């Protein structure tokens, strides 16, 4: 009798815990289209770079659900693990060109798997109408990458691969192009006492229009120093 009562008590406690457990917060306020500037990134990581893949171009790092409060954003949400069988052969080929990893210790597929696990699952959980599947998440990211073509935007403003510029000049270029302030933040790294652009973050609304980034989202490059 004592054992039966104890079992019932444990069952009741378990049911109470399930009912009162806080559900996973998958909400987000905006999206970040994260891009990698391959030459700068590879310079910053030195021998770790898979140099055979490097071209003078921006490539995809990921599409990240984000919140206005920079200290908190959804990550590693519930969902199916990455499965390349969910993606068409055409999409996989496009990913290999536009979304490569530049680390020799990594593979393209493991890179996509990580980005899906950390960010894609949250995009799907947070807005299943927009991102109903793994294929939709990766396809939409590539569409945005092509739509907001950083290489073309910069070259149209006489900023070419290999040229020296400044964060101020980069920011001004995108202010003119989008008509908004602080739509893009840039990441830099130091190598042999020189600063190199390694990537950028473009802030987008939930319907994929360009917006000004929240005030807490800042650049890691110095405003006027050469990069």
VOKOL-642306 format. One record per residue: residue number from 1; residue in one letter; x, y, z of N, C-alpha, C in turn. Coordinates in Angstrom, 1 decimal, decimal comma, padded with zeros to 4 digits. Example, Ala and Ser with C-alpha at 12.3 -4.5 7.8 and 13.67 -1.06 7.14 Angstrom:
<vopas>
resi_resn_neast_nnorth_nup_caeast_canorth_caup_ceast_cnorth_cup
1_A_013,2_-005,7_007,8_012,3_-004,5_007,8_013,2_-003,3_007,8
2_S_012,8_-002,2_007,1_013,7_-001,1_007,1_012,9_000,0_007,9
</vopas>
This chain:
<vopas>
resi_resn_neast_nnorth_nup_caeast_canorth_caup_ceast_cnorth_cup
1_X_000,8_-001,2_000,0_000,0_000,0_000,0_000,9_001,2_000,0
2_X_001,9_001,2_000,8_002,8_002,4_000,9_003,5_002,6_-000,5
3_X_003,9_001,5_-001,1_004,6_001,6_-002,4_003,6_002,2_-003,5
4_X_002,3_001,8_-003,4_001,4_002,3_-004,4_001,1_003,8_-004,2
5_X_001,0_004,2_-002,9_000,8_005,6_-002,6_002,0_006,4_-003,1
6_X_003,2_005,9_-002,9_004,4_006,6_-003,3_004,4_006,8_-004,8
7_X_004,1_005,7_-005,5_004,1_005,7_-007,0_003,0_006,7_-007,5
8_X_001,9_006,8_-006,9_000,8_007,7_-007,3_001,3_009,2_-007,1
9_X_002,0_009,4_-005,9_002,5_010,7_-005,6_003,5_011,1_-006,6
10_X_004,4_010,3_-007,0_005,4_010,6_-008,0_004,8_010,9_-009,4
11_X_003,8_010,1_-009,7_003,1_010,3_-011,0_002,4_011,7_-011,0
12_X_001,8_012,1_-009,9_001,1_013,4_-009,8_002,1_014,5_-009,9
13_X_003,3_014,3_-009,2_004,3_015,3_-009,3_004,8_015,5_-010,7
14_X_005,0_014,4_-011,5_005,5_014,4_-012,8_004,5_015,1_-013,7
15_X_003,2_014,8_-013,6_002,1_015,5_-014,3_002,1_017,0_-014,1
16_X_002,3_017,3_-012,8_002,3_018,8_-012,4_003,5_019,5_-013,0
17_X_004,6_018,8_-013,1_005,8_019,4_-013,7_005,6_019,6_-015,2
18_X_005,0_018,7_-015,8_004,8_018,8_-017,3_003,8_019,9_-017,6
19_X_002,8_020,1_-016,8_001,8_021,1_-017,0_002,4_022,5_-016,7
20_X_003,3_022,6_-015,8_003,8_023,9_-015,4_005,2_024,3_-016,0
21_X_005,8_023,4_-016,7_007,1_023,6_-017,3_007,0_024,8_-018,3
22_X_007,9_025,7_-018,3_007,9_026,8_-019,2_008,2_026,3_-020,6
23_X_007,4_026,6_-021,6_007,6_026,2_-023,0_008,8_027,0_-023,6
24_X_009,5_026,4_-024,5_010,6_027,0_-025,2_010,2_028,3_-025,9
25_X_010,9_029,3_-025,6_010,7_030,6_-026,2_011,4_030,7_-027,6
26_X_010,6_030,5_-028,7_011,2_030,5_-030,0_010,9_031,9_-030,7
27_X_010,4_032,8_-030,0_010,0_034,1_-030,7_011,3_034,9_-031,1
28_X_011,2_035,7_-032,1_012,3_036,6_-032,5_011,7_037,8_-033,1
29_X_012,5_038,9_-033,1_012,1_040,2_-033,5_012,5_040,5_-035,0
30_X_013,6_040,0_-035,4_014,1_040,3_-036,7_015,1_039,2_-037,1
31_X_015,6_039,2_-038,3_016,5_038,2_-038,8_017,8_038,9_-039,2
32_X_018,9_038,1_-039,1_020,2_038,6_-039,5_020,7_037,7_-040,7
33_X_021,0_038,3_-041,8_021,6_037,6_-042,9_023,1_037,8_-042,7
34_X_023,7_036,7_-042,2_025,2_036,8_-041,9_026,0_036,3_-043,1
35_X_026,9_037,2_-043,5_027,8_036,9_-044,7_029,2_036,8_-044,3
36_X_030,0_036,1_-045,0_031,5_036,0_-044,8_032,2_036,6_-046,0
37_X_033,2_037,5_-045,7_034,1_038,0_-046,7_035,3_037,1_-046,8
38_X_035,3_036,2_-047,8_036,2_035,1_-047,8_037,7_035,5_-047,7
39_X_038,2_036,5_-048,5_039,6_036,8_-048,4_040,0_037,3_-047,0
40_X_039,2_038,1_-046,4_039,5_038,6_-045,0_039,5_037,5_-044,0
41_X_038,4_036,7_-044,1_038,3_035,6_-043,1_039,5_034,6_-043,2
42_X_039,8_034,3_-044,4_040,9_033,3_-044,6_042,3_033,9_-044,1
43_X_042,5_035,2_-044,4_043,7_035,8_-043,9_043,7_035,8_-042,3
44_X_042,6_036,0_-041,7_042,5_036,0_-040,2_042,7_034,6_-039,6
45_X_042,4_033,5_-040,3_042,6_032,2_-039,7_043,9_031,5_-040,2
46_X_044,6_032,1_-041,1_045,9_031,6_-041,5_045,8_030,2_-042,1
47_X_046,7_029,3_-041,6_046,8_028,0_-042,2_045,5_027,1_-042,0
48_X_044,6_027,6_-041,2_043,3_026,8_-041,1_042,4_027,0_-042,3
49_X_042,7_027,9_-043,2_041,8_028,2_-044,3_042,0_027,2_-045,4
50_X_040,8_026,8_-046,0_040,8_025,9_-047,1_041,0_026,8_-048,4
51_X_042,2_027,2_-048,7_042,4_028,2_-049,7_041,9_027,9_-051,1
52_X_041,7_026,6_-051,4_041,2_026,3_-052,8_039,8_026,7_-053,0
53_X_039,0_027,1_-051,9_037,6_027,5_-052,0_037,5_029,0_-052,1
54_X_038,6_029,7_-051,8_038,5_031,2_-051,6_038,3_031,9_-052,9
55_X_037,3_032,8_-053,0_037,2_033,7_-054,1_036,9_035,1_-053,6
56_X_037,1_036,1_-054,4_036,9_037,5_-054,0_035,4_037,8_-053,9
57_X_034,7_037,2_-053,0_033,3_037,3_-052,9_032,7_037,2_-051,5
58_X_031,5_037,7_-051,3_030,8_037,4_-050,1_030,0_036,1_-050,2
59_X_030,0_035,3_-049,2_029,3_034,1_-049,2_028,4_034,0_-047,9
60_X_027,5_033,0_-047,9_026,6_032,9_-046,8_027,2_032,3_-045,5
61_X_027,0_032,9_-044,4_027,3_032,3_-043,1_026,0_031,7_-042,5
62_X_024,9_032,4_-042,6_023,7_031,9_-042,1_022,6_032,9_-042,0
63_X_021,4_032,5_-041,7_020,2_033,3_-041,5_019,7_033,1_-040,0
64_X_019,8_034,1_-039,2_019,7_034,0_-037,8_018,5_034,7_-037,2
65_X_017,5_034,0_-036,6_016,5_034,7_-035,8_017,1_035,4_-034,7
66_X_016,8_036,7_-034,4_017,4_037,5_-033,4_016,4_038,3_-032,7
67_X_016,8_038,8_-031,5_015,9_039,7_-030,7_016,6_041,0_-030,5
68_X_015,7_042,0_-030,2_016,2_043,4_-030,0_017,2_043,4_-028,8
69_X_016,9_042,6_-027,8_017,8_042,5_-026,7_019,0_041,5_-027,0
70_X_020,1_042,1_-027,3_021,2_041,3_-027,8_021,7_040,2_-026,9
71_X_021,4_040,2_-025,7_021,8_039,2_-024,7_021,0_037,9_-024,8
72_X_019,9_038,0_-025,6_019,1_036,8_-025,6_018,6_036,6_-027,0
73_X_018,8_035,4_-027,6_018,2_035,1_-028,9_018,0_033,6_-029,0
74_X_017,0_033,2_-029,7_016,7_031,7_-029,7_017,9_031,0_-030,4
75_X_018,2_029,8_-029,9_019,2_029,0_-030,5_019,0_027,5_-030,1
76_X_019,4_026,6_-031,1_019,2_025,2_-030,9_017,8_024,8_-030,4
77_X_016,8_025,2_-031,2_015,5_024,9_-030,8_015,1_023,4_-031,2
78_X_014,0_023,0_-030,8_013,6_021,6_-031,1_013,3_021,5_-032,6
79_X_013,6_020,3_-033,1_013,4_020,1_-034,5_014,2_018,9_-035,0
80_X_013,9_018,5_-036,2_014,6_017,4_-036,9_016,0_017,8_-037,1
81_X_017,0_016,8_-037,0_018,4_017,1_-037,3_018,5_017,4_-038,8
82_X_019,6_018,0_-039,2_019,8_018,2_-040,6_019,9_016,9_-041,4
83_X_019,2_017,0_-042,6_019,2_015,8_-043,4_019,3_016,2_-044,9
84_X_020,4_016,0_-045,5_020,6_016,4_-046,9_019,6_015,8_-047,9
85_X_019,0_014,7_-047,5_018,0_014,1_-048,3_016,7_014,9_-048,4
86_X_016,5_015,9_-047,5_015,4_016,8_-047,6_015,6_017,9_-048,7
87_X_016,8_018,0_-049,2_017,2_019,1_-050,1_017,4_018,5_-051,5
88_X_017,0_019,2_-052,5_017,2_018,7_-053,9_018,6_018,8_-054,3
89_X_019,0_018,0_-055,3_020,3_018,1_-055,8_020,7_019,5_-056,3
90_X_019,7_020,2_-056,9_020,0_021,5_-057,4_020,3_022,5_-056,2
91_X_019,5_022,3_-055,1_019,7_023,2_-053,9_021,1_022,9_-053,3
92_X_021,4_021,6_-053,2_022,7_021,2_-052,6_023,9_021,8_-053,4
93_X_023,7_021,8_-054,7_024,8_022,4_-055,6_024,9_023,9_-055,4
94_X_023,7_024,6_-055,2_023,7_026,0_-055,0_024,4_026,3_-053,6
95_X_024,1_025,5_-052,6_024,7_025,7_-051,3_026,2_025,5_-051,3
96_X_026,7_024,6_-052,1_028,1_024,3_-052,2_028,8_025,5_-052,7
97_X_028,2_026,3_-053,6_028,8_027,5_-054,2_028,6_028,7_-053,3
98_X_027,4_028,9_-052,7_027,1_030,2_-052,0_027,3_030,1_-050,5
99_X_027,4_028,8_-050,0_027,4_028,7_-048,5_028,5_027,7_-048,1
100_X_029,8_027,9_-048,5_030,8_027,0_-048,2_031,5_027,3_-046,8
101_X_032,1_026,3_-046,3_033,0_026,6_-045,1_034,4_026,8_-045,6
102_X_035,1_027,7_-044,9_036,5_027,9_-045,3_037,5_027,3_-044,3
103_X_037,0_026,5_-043,4_037,9_025,9_-042,5_038,3_024,5_-042,9
104_X_039,6_024,2_-043,0_040,0_022,9_-043,4_039,5_021,8_-042,5
105_X_039,2_022,1_-041,2_038,8_021,1_-040,3_037,3_020,8_-040,4
106_X_036,6_021,5_-041,3_035,2_021,4_-041,4_034,8_020,9_-042,8
107_X_033,6_020,5_-043,0_033,0_020,2_-044,3_031,8_021,1_-044,5
108_X_031,5_021,3_-045,8_030,3_022,1_-046,1_029,0_021,5_-045,4
109_X_028,9_020,2_-045,5_027,7_019,6_-044,9_027,6_019,8_-043,4
110_X_028,8_019,7_-042,7_028,8_019,9_-041,2_028,5_021,3_-040,9
111_X_028,9_022,2_-041,7_028,6_023,7_-041,6_027,1_023,9_-041,7
112_X_026,5_023,4_-042,8_025,1_023,5_-042,9_024,3_022,9_-041,8
113_X_024,8_021,7_-041,3_024,1_021,0_-040,2_024,1_021,9_-039,0
114_X_025,3_022,5_-038,7_025,4_023,3_-037,5_024,5_024,6_-037,6
115_X_024,5_025,2_-038,7_023,7_026,4_-038,9_022,2_026,0_-038,8
116_X_021,8_024,9_-039,4_020,4_024,4_-039,2_020,1_024,2_-037,8
117_X_020,9_023,4_-037,1_020,6_023,1_-035,7_020,5_024,3_-034,8
118_X_021,4_025,3_-035,0_021,5_026,4_-034,1_020,4_027,5_-034,5
119_X_020,3_027,7_-035,8_019,4_028,8_-036,2_018,2_028,4_-037,0
120_X_018,4_027,4_-037,9_017,3_027,0_-038,8_016,1_026,5_-038,0
121_X_016,4_025,6_-037,0_015,3_025,1_-036,2_014,5_026,1_-035,5
122_X_015,1_027,2_-035,1_014,4_028,3_-034,5_013,6_029,1_-035,5
123_X_014,1_029,3_-036,7_013,3_030,0_-037,7_012,1_029,2_-038,0
124_X_012,2_027,9_-038,1_011,0_027,0_-038,4_010,0_027,1_-037,2
125_X_010,5_026,9_-036,0_009,7_026,9_-034,8_009,0_028,3_-034,6
126_X_009,7_029,4_-034,9_009,2_030,7_-034,7_008,3_031,2_-035,8
127_X_008,4_030,7_-037,0_007,5_031,1_-038,1_007,4_030,0_-039,1
128_X_006,6_029,0_-038,8_006,5_027,8_-039,7_005,8_028,1_-041,0
129_X_005,0_029,2_-041,1_004,4_029,6_-042,3_005,5_030,0_-043,3
130_X_006,5_030,8_-042,9_007,5_031,3_-043,7_008,6_030,2_-044,0
131_X_008,9_029,5_-042,9_009,9_028,4_-043,0_009,3_027,1_-042,7
132_X_008,5_026,5_-043,6_007,9_025,2_-043,3_008,8_024,0_-043,2
133_X_010,0_024,1_-043,7_010,8_022,9_-043,8_012,3_023,3_-043,9
134_X_013,2_022,3_-043,8_014,6_022,6_-044,0_014,9_023,2_-045,4
135_X_014,3_022,6_-046,4_014,5_023,1_-047,7_014,1_024,5_-047,9
136_X_013,0_024,9_-047,2_012,5_026,3_-047,3_013,5_027,3_-046,6
137_X_014,0_026,8_-045,5_015,0_027,7_-044,8_016,2_027,9_-045,6
138_X_016,8_026,9_-046,2_018,0_027,1_-047,0_017,7_027,8_-048,3
139_X_016,6_027,5_-048,9_016,2_028,2_-050,2_016,0_029,7_-050,0
140_X_015,3_030,0_-048,9_015,0_031,4_-048,6_016,3_032,2_-048,3
141_X_017,2_031,6_-047,6_018,5_032,2_-047,3_019,2_032,5_-048,6
142_X_019,3_031,6_-049,5_020,0_031,8_-050,8_019,3_032,9_-051,6
143_X_018,0_033,0_-051,5_017,2_034,0_-052,2_017,6_035,4_-051,7
144_X_017,7_035,5_-050,4_018,1_036,8_-049,8_019,5_037,2_-050,1
145_X_020,4_036,2_-050,1_021,8_036,4_-050,5_021,9_037,0_-051,9
146_X_021,1_036,5_-052,8_021,1_037,0_-054,2_020,4_038,3_-054,3
147_X_019,4_038,5_-053,5_018,6_039,8_-053,6_019,5_040,9_-053,1
148_X_020,2_040,7_-052,0_021,0_041,8_-051,4_022,5_041,5_-051,7
149_X_022,8_041,7_-052,9_024,1_041,3_-053,5_025,2_042,3_-053,0
150_X_025,9_042,0_-052,0_026,9_042,9_-051,4_028,0_043,2_-052,4
151_X_028,5_042,2_-053,1_029,6_042,5_-054,1_029,2_043,6_-055,1
152_X_028,0_043,4_-055,6_027,5_044,4_-056,6_027,3_045,8_-056,0
153_X_026,7_045,8_-054,8_026,5_047,1_-054,1_027,8_047,8_-053,9
154_X_028,8_047,1_-053,5_030,1_047,8_-053,2_030,8_048,1_-054,5
155_X_030,8_047,3_-055,4_031,5_047,6_-056,7_030,9_048,7_-057,4
156_X_029,5_048,9_-057,3_028,9_050,0_-057,9_029,2_051,3_-057,3
157_X_029,8_051,2_-056,1_030,3_052,4_-055,3_031,8_052,4_-055,3
158_X_032,5_051,8_-056,3_033,9_051,8_-056,5_034,7_051,2_-055,3
159_X_034,1_050,3_-054,6_034,8_049,5_-053,6_035,0_048,1_-054,1
160_X_036,3_047,8_-054,4_036,6_046,6_-055,1_037,4_045,6_-054,2
161_X_037,3_044,3_-054,5_038,1_043,4_-053,7_039,6_043,8_-053,7
162_X_040,2_043,7_-052,5_041,6_044,0_-052,4_041,9_045,5_-052,2
163_X_040,9_046,4_-052,3_041,1_047,8_-052,1_041,1_048,1_-050,6
164_X_041,7_049,2_-050,2_041,7_049,6_-048,8_040,5_050,6_-048,7
165_X_039,8_050,4_-047,6_038,6_051,3_-047,4_038,6_051,5_-045,9
166_X_037,5_052,0_-045,4_037,3_052,2_-044,0_035,8_051,9_-043,6
167_X_035,6_051,6_-042,3_034,2_051,3_-041,9_033,3_052,4_-042,2
168_X_033,8_053,7_-042,1_032,9_054,8_-042,4_032,5_054,8_-043,9
169_X_033,4_054,5_-044,8_033,0_054,4_-046,2_032,0_053,3_-046,5
170_X_032,3_052,1_-045,8_031,4_051,0_-046,0_030,0_051,4_-045,5
171_X_029,9_052,0_-044,3_028,6_052,3_-043,8_027,9_053,3_-044,6
172_X_028,6_054,3_-045,1_028,0_055,3_-045,9_027,4_054,8_-047,2
173_X_028,1_053,8_-047,8_027,7_053,1_-049,0_026,3_052,5_-048,8
174_X_026,2_051,8_-047,7_024,9_051,1_-047,5_023,8_052,0_-047,0
175_X_024,1_053,1_-046,4_023,1_054,2_-046,0_022,6_054,7_-047,3
176_X_023,4_055,0_-048,3_023,0_055,5_-049,6_022,1_054,5_-050,3
177_X_022,5_053,3_-050,3_021,8_052,2_-051,0_020,5_051,9_-050,4
178_X_020,4_051,7_-049,1_019,1_051,3_-048,5_018,3_052,5_-048,0
179_X_018,9_053,7_-047,9_018,2_054,8_-047,4_017,9_054,8_-045,9
180_X_018,6_054,0_-045,2_018,5_053,8_-043,7_019,8_053,8_-043,1
181_X_019,9_054,2_-041,8_021,1_054,1_-041,0_021,3_052,7_-040,4
182_X_022,5_052,3_-040,3_022,9_051,1_-039,5_022,1_049,8_-039,9
183_X_022,0_049,6_-041,2_021,3_048,4_-041,7_022,3_047,2_-041,7
184_X_023,6_047,5_-041,7_024,6_046,5_-041,8_025,7_046,8_-040,8
185_X_026,1_045,7_-040,0_027,3_045,8_-039,2_028,4_044,9_-039,7
186_X_029,6_045,3_-039,5_030,8_044,6_-040,1_031,6_044,1_-039,0
187_X_032,2_042,9_-039,3_033,1_042,3_-038,3_034,5_042,3_-038,9
188_X_035,5_042,6_-038,1_036,9_042,7_-038,5_037,8_041,8_-037,6
189_X_038,9_041,5_-038,1_039,9_040,7_-037,3_041,3_041,3_-037,6
190_X_042,2_041,1_-036,7_043,6_041,6_-036,9_044,5_040,5_-037,2
191_X_045,4_040,7_-038,3_046,4_039,7_-038,6_047,6_040,4_-039,1
192_X_048,8_040,1_-038,4_050,0_040,8_-038,7_049,9_042,3_-038,6
193_X_049,2_042,8_-037,6_049,0_044,2_-037,3_048,2_044,9_-038,3
194_X_047,4_044,2_-039,1_046,5_044,9_-040,0_045,1_044,4_-039,8
195_X_044,1_045,2_-040,0_042,7_044,9_-039,8_042,1_044,5_-041,1
196_X_041,3_043,4_-041,1_040,7_042,9_-042,2_039,2_042,7_-042,0
197_X_038,3_043,0_-043,0_036,9_042,7_-042,9_036,8_041,2_-043,0
198_X_036,0_040,6_-042,1_035,8_039,1_-042,2_034,4_038,8_-042,5
199_X_033,4_039,7_-042,2_032,0_039,3_-042,4_031,1_040,5_-042,2
200_X_029,8_040,3_-042,4_028,9_041,4_-042,2_027,5_040,8_-041,8
201_X_026,7_041,6_-041,1_025,4_041,2_-040,7_024,4_042,2_-041,2
202_X_023,4_041,8_-042,1_022,4_042,6_-042,6_021,1_042,3_-041,8
203_X_020,5_043,4_-041,3_019,3_043,2_-040,5_018,0_043,3_-041,3
204_X_017,1_042,3_-041,1_015,9_042,2_-041,9_014,7_042,0_-041,0
205_X_013,6_042,5_-041,5_012,3_042,3_-040,8_011,8_040,9_-041,0
206_X_010,8_040,5_-040,4_010,2_039,1_-040,6_009,7_038,9_-042,0
207_X_009,4_040,0_-042,7_009,0_039,8_-044,1_010,2_040,1_-045,1
208_X_011,4_040,1_-044,5_012,7_040,2_-045,3_013,0_041,5_-045,9
209_X_012,3_042,6_-045,4_012,8_043,9_-045,9_013,9_044,4_-045,0
210_X_014,8_045,3_-045,5_015,9_045,8_-044,8_015,5_046,7_-043,7
211_X_016,0_046,6_-042,5_015,7_047,5_-041,4_017,0_048,0_-040,7
212_X_016,9_049,0_-039,9_018,0_049,5_-039,1_018,2_048,5_-038,0
213_X_019,4_048,1_-037,7_019,7_047,1_-036,7_019,4_047,8_-035,3
214_X_019,1_047,0_-034,3_018,9_047,5_-033,0_020,2_048,2_-032,5
215_X_020,0_049,1_-031,6_021,1_049,9_-031,1_022,2_049,1_-030,5
216_X_021,9_047,9_-029,9_022,9_047,1_-029,2_023,8_046,4_-030,2
217_X_023,4_046,3_-031,5_024,2_045,6_-032,5_025,2_046,5_-033,1
218_X_026,4_046,2_-032,9_027,5_047,2_-033,3_028,5_046,5_-034,1
219_X_029,4_047,3_-034,7_030,5_046,8_-035,6_031,7_046,4_-034,7
220_X_032,6_045,6_-035,2_033,8_045,3_-034,5_035,0_045,9_-035,2
221_X_034,8_046,8_-036,1_035,8_047,5_-036,8_035,9_048,9_-036,3
222_X_037,1_049,5_-036,4_037,2_051,0_-036,0_036,7_051,8_-037,2
223_X_036,1_052,9_-036,8_035,3_053,7_-037,8_036,1_054,2_-038,9
224_X_037,3_054,8_-038,6_038,1_055,5_-039,7_039,4_054,8_-040,0
225_X_039,8_053,8_-039,3_041,1_053,1_-039,6_040,9_052,3_-040,9
226_X_042,0_052,2_-041,6_042,0_051,4_-042,9_041,6_049,9_-042,6
227_X_040,8_049,3_-043,5_040,5_047,9_-043,4_040,6_047,3_-044,8
</vopas>
